[in-house]
Amino acid sequence: MEIEIRKAALAELNKIHFNQDEGIRILAEFVGTCSIATDIELQIEAKQEKDSVISEKGVNFFVPKKSLESLPGKIFLDFKPGFGYKISSAEETFGYNFKLKSKN
């Protein structure tokens, strides 16, 4: 999987002080309800043993296998002040207003 961090998101991520073993965990799960959707969460955490690690522009992203299966091969991470992060692909937008949750 590839992650393209847009300029506004990179500026926001650069404000975060990550500990040496920390990065952003992307949790994504395909949900088949009356509408088809993918639930996504972003969290600051340490890498877990079975995570795939994707490094982009100095930021580590930790993605569990199940999340890799629920996302396309390339996603875009953007940020809009007052609204939060946006995750999309070339084909669709997965959601707006994602907040980056702290491990604490």
Secondary structure, 3 states (H helix, E strand, C coil): CEEEECHHHHHHHCCCCCCCCEEEEEEEEEEECCCEEEEEEEEEEECCCCCEEEEECCEEEEECHHHHHHCCCEEEEEEECCCEEEEECCCCEEEEEECEECCC
